[in-house]
Amino acid sequence: MSEQIDQGRLEASELLSYQQRYQSSIGSADSTSTSESVRVMSPFRNRLIATDSFMIVLALGVGLLISSRASAWAIDPTLAIYGTPIAVGLLWLLLLLTRGSYDLRVIGLGTQEVRRAVSATLVLFATVAGLSYLIRADISRAYAFISLPLGILLIGFSRFGWRQWLYRQRASGNFLSKIIVIGSARTSQKLTDKLKQESYAGYEVVDEVTLPAYHDSDDEAELNSWLEGVDQIIRKHSASAIAIDPGDDAPYEVIRQLSWRLEGRNIDLLISPGSLDVAGPRLSVRPAAGLPLLHLDEAVLSRPQQASKRTLDIIGSLFAIILLSPFMLVCALGVRLTSRGPVIYRQQRVGRAGETFTMLKFRTMHNHADQLRQELREQHELNDPMFKLVNDTRITKVGGFLRRWSLDETPQLFNVLGGSMSLVGPRPHPLDDVDRYQAEAFRRLALKPGMTGLWQVEGRSDLAWDQALQLDLHYIEKWSLESDVYLLARTTGAVLQRRGAA
């Protein structure tokens, strides 16, 4: 009997030893960083939940008031008036919670927040429709089609407001998570500067660590010593994230060992893709021969992506044409009555994949001004592809007004509707400008040209060619439908502020 007890103690001792060795291999679990991260952002998350709840109640209440029928359910009116909004509202909030809309990792990231909120609402829409069919409940279509879209808009606006508030707070040093930067002497400093510059990301760099030169098994003791040092730095600062920029010669074993050591500790490990200026849909983790790889897809829109972008173009251009048609008529009369020449200026531009098309705009220059283009280019020594003059004497008074408010571009809505342009994309250049492209610049032609784009929002006409090109390439590499909607909204603000208008 005593031998069995001793054997049981020995097995338990061995089991404990294995657990300790495992914990040692991945680092001791430490909840300090977890509580620190939660402590920083939980108050803000609670505010989002409270505000979203209010917006949901508001949307459901407005939907109930506007709905043509007093009863949203074909049963007891009391249940219709009180039960339906309460049930739908609770389900809505539950879906926002379960779909990750309040995940601390996405709070403050506009695209991710909006995507998850929209996803939760679409699931709600499908759930309500399915339940109404299964239990034969007669739910007012007006109620559903008013409340749910209105809810998305209200939640989106409230999130936008809170996000701007959060950015201002972070710029003042509040709501920041502590992060440790690891890399070579060059890459760590570069990444640190970037994180400090982009304070809205929500990180406070508390320390920098240089990667060890680990190349073979003989350096294992040195690697373990380095990992222990990182552990001490984590505990010292209560850090909640680690960012690594390994550079060109990435010590894979170091990153792998560090990731193991961080398991179960709720410490985010962020690996910089180095010089790759890509993100979003193009980056995905795919298993290949058991190796976790960052897979980089080609920067080409898939058919579903093309269809979604084209749908946005058709709906957006039709809506804008209807909304702006009175202004376009006034612009046409102004051009016709104040200068000789056609109202609409037509010019050959280079579009997607190098195809040419006729771009439309209101004429803002004196007739035959194009004939002076080459002479002015040589006179002012303008050799880059973006030909633009300050105080161009060829522009008429009405043309100057139209340009300041970007009204001269509105006829391009018909280009968008016809399919030769998109609402958002790199601006199309004339043929002689494209003749001056360097090899890198031809990447601008990967997508349809747009009425507005990233560089129009960032600097409008104030940017140099090199800066504008990099922003265009950045847009192409990181394209998403959400980014198009975001850029359209920002373009409206830039136009109203007349910031950098040509």
C-alpha positions as CSV (number, residue, x, y, z in Angstrom):
1,M,0.0,0.0,0.0
2,S,2.8,2.4,1.0
3,E,4.6,1.5,-2.3
4,Q,1.5,2.5,-4.3
5,I,1.3,5.8,-2.4
6,D,5.0,6.5,-3.0
7,Q,4.5,5.6,-6.7
8,G,1.5,8.0,-6.9
9,R,3.6,10.8,-5.2
10,L,6.4,10.1,-7.7
11,E,4.0,10.3,-10.7
12,A,2.5,13.5,-9.3
13,S,6.0,14.9,-8.8
14,E,7.0,14.1,-12.3
15,L,3.7,15.6,-13.7
16,L,4.4,18.8,-11.7
17,S,7.9,18.8,-13.1
18,Y,6.6,18.5,-16.6
19,Q,4.2,21.4,-16.1
20,Q,7.0,23.5,-14.6
21,R,9.3,22.7,-17.5
22,Y,6.5,23.6,-20.0
23,Q,5.8,26.8,-18.2
24,S,9.5,27.5,-18.2
25,S,9.7,26.9,-22.0
26,I,7.0,29.4,-22.7
27,G,7.6,31.8,-19.8
28,S,5.7,32.1,-16.6
29,A,2.0,33.2,-16.9
30,D,1.7,36.7,-15.7
31,S,-1.7,38.5,-15.5
32,T,-0.2,41.9,-14.8
33,S,0.0,42.8,-18.5
34,T,-3.6,41.5,-19.0
35,S,-5.0,43.6,-16.3
36,E,-3.0,46.6,-17.5
37,S,-4.4,46.4,-21.0
38,V,-7.9,45.9,-19.8
39,R,-7.6,48.7,-17.2
40,V,-6.5,51.1,-19.9
41,M,-9.3,50.5,-22.4
42,S,-12.2,49.0,-20.4
43,P,-13.7,52.5,-19.4
44,F,-13.7,53.5,-23.1
45,R,-15.3,50.2,-24.1
46,N,-18.0,50.7,-21.5
47,R,-18.8,54.1,-23.0
48,L,-19.1,52.6,-26.4
49,I,-21.5,49.9,-25.1
50,A,-23.6,52.6,-23.4
51,T,-23.7,54.9,-26.4
52,D,-24.5,52.0,-28.8
53,S,-27.3,50.9,-26.5
54,F,-28.8,54.4,-26.7
55,M,-28.4,54.5,-30.5
56,I,-30.2,51.2,-30.8
57,V,-33.1,52.4,-28.7
58,L,-33.3,55.6,-30.7
59,A,-33.2,53.7,-34.0
60,L,-35.9,51.2,-32.9
61,G,-38.0,54.0,-31.5
62,V,-37.9,56.1,-34.7
63,G,-38.6,53.0,-36.7
64,L,-41.7,52.2,-34.6
65,L,-43.0,55.8,-35.0
66,I,-42.5,56.0,-38.7
67,S,-43.8,52.5,-39.4
68,S,-47.2,52.7,-41.0
69,R,-48.7,50.2,-38.7
70,A,-48.9,50.6,-34.9
71,S,-48.4,46.9,-34.4
72,A,-45.2,45.3,-35.7
73,W,-46.4,41.9,-34.8
74,A,-49.7,40.4,-35.7
75,I,-50.4,39.4,-32.1
76,D,-51.1,41.2,-28.8
77,P,-50.5,45.0,-29.4
78,T,-48.8,45.3,-26.0
79,L,-46.2,42.8,-27.2
80,A,-46.0,44.6,-30.5
81,I,-45.3,48.0,-28.9
82,Y,-42.9,46.9,-26.2
83,G,-41.8,43.3,-26.8
84,T,-40.5,43.6,-30.3
85,P,-38.2,46.6,-29.8
86,I,-36.9,45.1,-26.5
87,A,-36.2,41.7,-28.0
88,V,-34.6,43.1,-31.2
89,G,-32.6,45.6,-29.2
90,L,-31.2,43.0,-26.8
91,L,-30.4,40.7,-29.7
92,W,-28.7,43.6,-31.5
93,L,-26.5,44.4,-28.6
94,L,-25.7,40.7,-28.0
95,L,-24.6,40.4,-31.6
96,L,-22.4,43.5,-31.4
97,L,-20.7,41.8,-28.4
98,T,-20.3,38.4,-29.9
99,R,-19.2,39.6,-33.3
100,G,-16.2,41.3,-31.7
101,S,-17.3,44.9,-32.1
102,Y,-16.0,45.7,-28.6
103,D,-12.8,43.7,-28.9
104,L,-10.0,45.8,-27.4
105,R,-7.8,45.0,-30.4
106,V,-10.2,46.8,-32.9
107,I,-11.5,49.6,-30.8
108,G,-10.2,52.8,-32.3
109,L,-9.6,51.2,-35.7
110,G,-12.4,52.7,-37.9
111,T,-12.6,50.1,-40.7
112,Q,-12.5,47.1,-38.3
113,E,-15.1,48.7,-36.0
114,V,-17.5,49.5,-38.9
115,R,-17.1,46.1,-40.5
116,R,-18.0,44.2,-37.3
117,A,-20.9,46.5,-36.5
118,V,-22.3,46.1,-40.0
119,S,-21.7,42.3,-39.8
120,A,-23.7,42.1,-36.5
121,T,-26.6,44.1,-38.0
122,L,-26.8,41.9,-41.1
123,V,-26.9,38.8,-38.9
124,L,-29.6,40.5,-36.9
125,F,-31.6,41.2,-40.1
126,A,-31.3,37.6,-41.2
127,T,-32.2,36.3,-37.7
128,V,-35.3,38.5,-37.5
129,A,-36.4,37.5,-41.0
130,G,-35.9,33.9,-40.2
131,L,-37.8,34.0,-37.0
132,S,-40.7,35.8,-38.5
133,Y,-41.0,33.1,-41.1
134,L,-40.6,30.2,-38.7
135,I,-43.2,31.5,-36.1
136,R,-45.4,33.1,-38.8
137,A,-45.0,36.5,-37.2
138,D,-46.1,39.4,-39.4
139,I,-43.3,41.9,-38.9
140,S,-43.7,45.3,-40.6
141,R,-41.2,45.6,-43.4
142,A,-41.1,49.4,-42.9
143,Y,-40.2,48.8,-39.3
144,A,-37.2,46.6,-40.2
145,F,-36.1,48.6,-43.2
146,I,-36.1,51.8,-41.3
147,S,-34.7,50.7,-37.9
148,L,-31.8,48.6,-39.0
149,P,-30.2,50.9,-41.6
150,L,-30.8,53.9,-39.2
151,G,-29.2,51.9,-36.4
152,I,-26.1,51.3,-38.5
153,L,-25.8,55.0,-39.4
154,L,-26.3,56.1,-35.7
155,I,-23.8,53.6,-34.4
156,G,-21.4,54.6,-37.1
157,F,-21.7,58.3,-36.3
158,S,-21.3,57.7,-32.6
159,R,-18.3,55.4,-33.1
160,F,-16.8,58.1,-35.3
161,G,-17.3,60.7,-32.6
162,W,-15.8,58.5,-29.9
163,R,-12.9,57.6,-32.2
164,Q,-12.0,61.2,-32.7
165,W,-12.2,61.8,-29.0
166,L,-10.0,58.8,-28.4
167,Y,-7.4,60.0,-30.9
168,R,-7.3,63.4,-29.1
169,Q,-6.9,61.7,-25.7
170,R,-4.1,59.4,-27.0
171,A,-2.3,62.4,-28.5
172,S,-2.4,63.8,-24.9
173,G,-0.9,60.6,-23.5
174,N,-4.1,58.9,-22.3
175,F,-5.5,55.5,-23.1
176,L,-2.1,54.2,-24.3
177,S,-1.0,50.5,-24.0
178,K,2.6,49.9,-23.1
179,I,4.6,48.3,-25.9
180,I,8.1,47.0,-26.2
181,V,9.9,47.4,-29.6
182,I,12.3,44.6,-30.7
183,G,14.6,44.8,-33.7
184,S,18.0,45.7,-34.9
185,A,19.5,49.0,-34.0
186,R,18.2,50.5,-37.2
187,T,14.7,48.9,-37.5
188,S,13.8,49.3,-33.8
189,Q,14.4,53.0,-33.9
190,K,12.5,53.4,-37.1
191,L,9.5,51.4,-35.7
192,T,9.7,53.4,-32.4
193,D,9.5,56.7,-34.3
194,K,6.6,55.4,-36.3
195,L,4.6,54.3,-33.2
196,K,5.3,57.7,-31.5
197,Q,4.3,59.5,-34.6
198,E,1.0,57.6,-35.1
199,S,-0.2,58.1,-31.5
200,Y,-3.8,57.3,-32.5
201,A,-2.7,53.6,-32.7
202,G,-2.7,53.7,-28.9
203,Y,0.8,52.5,-28.0
204,E,3.4,54.0,-25.7
205,V,6.9,52.7,-26.4
206,V,8.4,51.9,-23.0
207,D,11.6,50.1,-24.0
208,E,13.6,49.0,-27.0
209,V,15.4,45.6,-27.2
210,T,18.0,44.5,-29.7
211,L,17.5,41.1,-31.4
212,P,20.2,38.6,-30.5
213,A,22.4,37.1,-33.2
214,Y,21.1,33.5,-33.0
215,H,22.1,31.3,-35.9
216,D,22.8,27.8,-34.5
217,S,22.1,25.6,-31.5
218,D,25.4,26.6,-29.8
219,D,23.8,30.0,-29.0
220,E,20.8,28.4,-27.2
221,A,22.1,29.5,-23.8
222,E,22.5,33.0,-25.1
223,L,19.0,32.9,-26.5
224,N,17.4,31.7,-23.2
225,S,19.3,34.5,-21.4
226,W,17.9,37.0,-23.9
227,L,14.3,35.7,-23.5
228,E,14.6,36.0,-19.7
229,G,15.7,39.5,-20.1
230,V,12.7,40.3,-22.3
231,D,10.5,38.7,-19.5
232,Q,12.0,41.0,-16.9
233,I,11.4,44.0,-19.1
234,I,7.7,42.9,-19.6
235,R,7.2,42.6,-15.9
236,K,9.1,45.9,-15.2
237,H,6.8,47.9,-17.4
238,S,3.6,45.8,-17.3
239,A,3.7,45.8,-21.1
240,S,0.7,44.5,-23.0
241,A,2.3,44.3,-26.4
242,I,5.5,43.5,-28.2
243,A,6.3,44.8,-31.7
244,I,9.1,43.1,-33.8
245,D,10.7,44.5,-36.9
246,P,13.3,41.8,-37.7
247,G,14.6,43.5,-40.8
248,D,16.0,41.7,-43.8
249,D,17.8,38.9,-41.8
250,A,15.0,37.7,-39.6
251,P,16.2,35.3,-36.8
252,Y,13.2,32.9,-37.2
253,E,14.1,30.9,-34.1
254,V,14.1,34.0,-31.9
255,I,10.6,35.0,-33.0
256,R,9.3,31.4,-32.6
257,Q,10.7,31.1,-29.1
258,L,9.4,34.5,-28.1
259,S,5.9,33.6,-29.4
260,W,5.9,30.4,-27.4
261,R,7.0,32.3,-24.3
262,L,4.1,34.7,-24.7
263,E,1.5,32.0,-25.0
264,G,-1.3,32.3,-22.4
265,R,-0.2,35.7,-21.2
266,N,-2.5,37.9,-23.3
267,I,0.4,39.9,-24.7
268,D,0.0,40.9,-28.3
269,L,2.9,40.0,-30.6
270,L,3.0,42.3,-33.6
271,I,5.4,41.5,-36.4
272,S,6.2,44.2,-38.9
273,P,6.1,43.1,-42.6
274,G,9.2,45.2,-43.1
275,S,9.3,47.0,-46.4
276,L,6.0,45.6,-47.6
277,D,3.5,48.4,-47.8
278,V,0.5,46.1,-47.8
279,A,-2.3,45.2,-45.3
280,G,-5.9,44.3,-45.0
281,P,-7.4,41.7,-47.4
282,R,-4.0,41.1,-49.1
283,L,-2.4,39.7,-45.9
284,S,-3.6,36.3,-44.7
285,V,-2.2,33.6,-42.5
286,R,-2.2,30.3,-44.4
287,P,-0.7,26.9,-43.3
288,A,2.0,25.6,-45.6
289,A,3.9,22.5,-44.6
290,G,3.1,23.2,-41.0
291,L,4.7,26.7,-41.2
292,P,2.7,29.8,-40.2
293,L,3.3,32.1,-43.2
294,L,2.1,35.6,-44.0
295,H,0.7,35.1,-47.5
296,L,0.7,38.0,-49.9
297,D,-2.0,37.9,-52.5
298,E,-1.7,39.8,-55.8
299,A,-2.9,43.4,-55.8
300,V,-5.7,42.5,-58.2
301,L,-9.4,42.8,-57.3
302,S,-11.3,39.6,-57.3
303,R,-14.6,39.3,-59.2
304,P,-16.7,39.8,-56.0
305,Q,-14.5,42.8,-55.1
306,Q,-14.9,44.3,-58.6
307,A,-18.7,43.7,-58.4
308,S,-18.9,45.5,-55.0
309,K,-16.8,48.4,-56.2
310,R,-18.9,48.7,-59.4
311,T,-22.1,48.6,-57.4
312,L,-20.9,51.4,-55.2
313,D,-20.0,53.4,-58.3
314,I,-23.4,53.0,-60.0
315,I,-25.4,53.8,-56.9
316,G,-23.1,56.6,-55.8
317,S,-22.9,58.3,-59.2
318,L,-26.7,58.1,-59.8
319,F,-27.4,59.6,-56.4
320,A,-24.8,62.3,-57.0
321,I,-26.1,63.2,-60.5
322,I,-29.6,63.6,-59.1
323,L,-28.4,65.6,-56.1
324,L,-26.0,67.9,-58.0
325,S,-27.9,68.3,-61.3
326,P,-29.2,71.9,-60.3
327,F,-25.6,72.9,-59.5
328,M,-24.3,71.4,-62.7
329,L,-26.9,73.3,-64.7
330,V,-25.8,76.6,-63.1
331,C,-22.1,75.7,-63.7
332,A,-22.9,75.0,-67.4
333,L,-24.7,78.4,-67.8
334,G,-21.8,80.2,-66.1
335,V,-19.2,78.6,-68.4
336,R,-21.3,79.3,-71.5
337,L,-22.1,83.0,-70.7
338,T,-18.6,84.1,-69.6
339,S,-16.2,82.7,-72.2
340,R,-16.1,81.4,-75.7
341,G,-15.8,77.7,-76.3
342,P,-17.6,74.5,-75.4
343,V,-19.2,74.0,-72.0
344,I,-17.7,70.5,-71.6
345,Y,-14.0,69.9,-71.9
346,R,-13.1,66.5,-73.3
347,Q,-9.6,65.1,-73.1
348,Q,-8.0,61.7,-73.7
349,R,-6.8,60.2,-70.4
350,V,-5.1,56.9,-69.6
351,G,-7.3,54.5,-67.6
352,R,-7.0,51.0,-66.2
353,A,-4.4,48.7,-67.7
354,G,-3.4,51.6,-70.1
355,E,-6.7,51.9,-71.9
356,T,-7.5,55.4,-73.1
357,F,-10.9,57.1,-72.6
358,T,-12.5,60.5,-73.0
359,M,-12.7,62.3,-69.6
360,L,-15.4,65.0,-69.1
361,K,-15.2,68.1,-67.1
362,F,-16.5,71.7,-67.2
363,R,-14.2,73.9,-69.2
364,T,-12.3,76.1,-66.7
365,M,-9.7,77.6,-69.1
366,H,-9.8,79.8,-72.2
367,N,-10.5,77.9,-75.4
368,H,-7.5,76.3,-77.0
369,A,-5.5,76.5,-73.8
370,D,-4.1,73.1,-74.4
371,Q,-2.0,74.4,-77.2
372,L,0.1,76.3,-74.7
373,R,0.6,73.3,-72.4
374,Q,3.9,72.1,-73.8
375,E,5.3,75.6,-74.0
376,L,4.4,76.3,-70.4
377,R,5.9,72.9,-69.3
378,E,9.2,73.8,-70.9
379,Q,9.1,77.4,-69.7
380,H,8.6,76.4,-66.0
381,E,10.8,73.3,-66.3
382,L,8.1,70.9,-65.2
383,N,9.5,67.5,-65.9
384,D,7.4,65.3,-63.6
385,P,4.1,63.7,-64.8
386,M,1.9,65.9,-62.6
387,F,1.6,69.1,-64.7
388,K,0.2,71.9,-62.5
389,L,0.9,75.6,-62.5
390,V,0.4,78.1,-59.6
391,N,-1.7,81.1,-60.7
392,D,-2.2,79.6,-64.2
393,T,-3.3,82.6,-66.4
394,R,-5.2,80.3,-68.7
395,I,-7.9,79.8,-66.1
396,T,-11.1,81.9,-66.4
397,K,-12.7,83.6,-63.4
398,V,-15.6,81.2,-63.5
399,G,-13.2,78.4,-63.9
400,G,-11.2,79.4,-60.9
401,F,-14.5,79.3,-58.8
402,L,-15.4,75.9,-60.2
403,R,-11.9,74.6,-59.3
404,R,-11.9,75.9,-55.8
405,W,-15.1,74.0,-55.1
406,S,-14.2,71.0,-57.3
407,L,-17.4,71.6,-59.3
408,D,-15.5,71.3,-62.6
409,E,-15.1,67.6,-62.0
410,T,-18.8,66.8,-61.6
411,P,-19.4,65.7,-65.2
412,Q,-17.0,62.8,-64.5
413,L,-20.0,61.3,-62.7
414,F,-21.1,60.2,-66.2
415,N,-17.7,58.7,-66.8
416,V,-18.2,56.7,-63.5
417,L,-21.7,55.7,-64.5
418,G,-20.5,54.6,-67.9
419,G,-17.7,52.4,-66.4
420,S,-14.5,54.2,-67.6
421,M,-13.9,55.7,-64.2
422,S,-14.6,54.9,-60.5
423,L,-15.7,57.2,-57.7
424,V,-12.4,56.4,-55.9
425,G,-9.1,55.6,-57.5
426,P,-5.9,57.2,-58.8
427,R,-6.6,60.3,-60.8
428,P,-6.3,59.8,-64.6
429,H,-3.5,61.6,-66.3
430,P,-3.3,62.9,-69.9
431,L,-1.3,61.0,-72.4
432,D,1.7,63.3,-72.4
433,D,1.9,63.1,-68.6
434,V,1.9,59.3,-68.7
435,D,4.7,59.4,-71.2
436,R,6.9,60.8,-68.4
437,Y,6.1,57.9,-66.0
438,Q,8.9,55.9,-64.5
439,A,8.4,52.1,-64.2
440,E,6.9,52.3,-60.6
441,A,4.3,54.9,-61.7
442,F,2.6,52.5,-64.1
443,R,1.4,50.6,-61.0
444,R,-1.2,53.4,-60.8
445,L,-3.0,51.8,-63.7
446,A,-3.8,48.6,-61.9
447,L,-7.2,50.0,-60.9
448,K,-9.8,52.2,-62.7
449,P,-9.0,55.9,-62.3
450,G,-11.2,57.8,-59.9
451,M,-12.8,61.1,-59.3
452,T,-11.1,61.2,-55.9
453,G,-8.4,59.3,-54.2
454,L,-6.1,59.1,-51.2
455,W,-3.7,61.9,-52.3
456,Q,-6.7,64.2,-53.0
457,V,-7.8,63.7,-49.4
458,E,-4.4,63.9,-47.8
459,G,-3.2,67.0,-49.6
460,R,-5.5,67.7,-52.6
461,S,-3.3,69.6,-55.1
462,D,-0.7,70.6,-52.6
463,L,1.4,67.4,-52.8
464,A,4.5,66.9,-54.9
465,W,4.4,64.1,-57.6
466,D,6.5,61.7,-55.5
467,Q,4.2,62.0,-52.5
468,A,1.1,61.7,-54.6
469,L,2.5,58.6,-56.3
470,Q,3.2,56.9,-53.1
471,L,-0.3,57.6,-51.8
472,D,-1.8,56.2,-54.9
473,L,0.3,53.0,-54.6
474,H,-0.6,52.8,-51.0
475,Y,-4.3,52.9,-51.9
476,I,-4.0,50.2,-54.5
477,E,-2.1,47.9,-52.2
478,K,-4.6,48.3,-49.4
479,W,-7.8,48.6,-51.3
480,S,-11.1,47.7,-49.6
481,L,-14.7,48.7,-50.1
482,E,-14.7,50.3,-46.6
483,S,-11.7,52.5,-47.6
484,D,-13.6,53.7,-50.6
485,V,-16.6,54.8,-48.5
486,Y,-14.2,56.4,-46.0
487,L,-12.4,58.3,-48.7
488,L,-15.6,59.6,-50.2
489,A,-16.7,60.9,-46.8
490,R,-13.3,62.6,-46.3
491,T,-13.4,64.1,-49.8
492,T,-16.7,65.8,-48.9
493,G,-15.0,67.4,-45.9
494,A,-11.9,68.4,-47.9
495,V,-14.0,70.0,-50.6
496,L,-16.1,72.0,-48.1
497,Q,-12.9,73.2,-46.5
498,R,-11.5,74.1,-49.9
499,R,-8.2,72.5,-48.7
500,G,-5.6,72.4,-51.4
501,A,-8.1,72.9,-54.2
502,A,-6.7,73.4,-57.6
